[in-house]
Amino acid sequence: MINLAAVGDNAKTTLVGNVASIGYGLAAIGPGVGVGIIFGNGTQALARQPEAAGLIRTNQIMGFAFCEALALIGIVMGFVYK
């Protein structure tokens, strides 16, 4: 909802509503895609080289943690820039 209020000669525009929820919804797309790519490629790597399962799984978990950290940063930014 956009409210227009005339203040003297200037028109002041204010944005009313919870825009942070829309921003977080858009910010969650990137980590969601990232997690899908990480586990998809990890599964392919495990199928090709089963002997490297420990290293591949460790790298998958680290990549997952970094992607989820981006999602948490996205939700916090909605509160910081309120």
C-alpha positions, 0 to 999 in steps of 0.5 A: 500500500502506498500512501501519498500525503501532501506536505506543503509544496512537496508530496511525501510517499511512504510505503506501508506494509511488511516489505521485509517478508517479500525481501526474505522470500526473494533472498531465500531463492538463492540458498535454496538453489545452492543447496540443491546444486550442492547435494545434486553434484555431491550425489553424482560425485559419490556415484563416480568415486565411492572411495572418496565418500568421506571427503565429498560428504564433508565438503557437502556439509560445509557447503550446506552450512554456508548456503544456510548462513546466507538464508539466515543473513537474509532474514536478519536483514529484514529486522536490521533495515526496518 
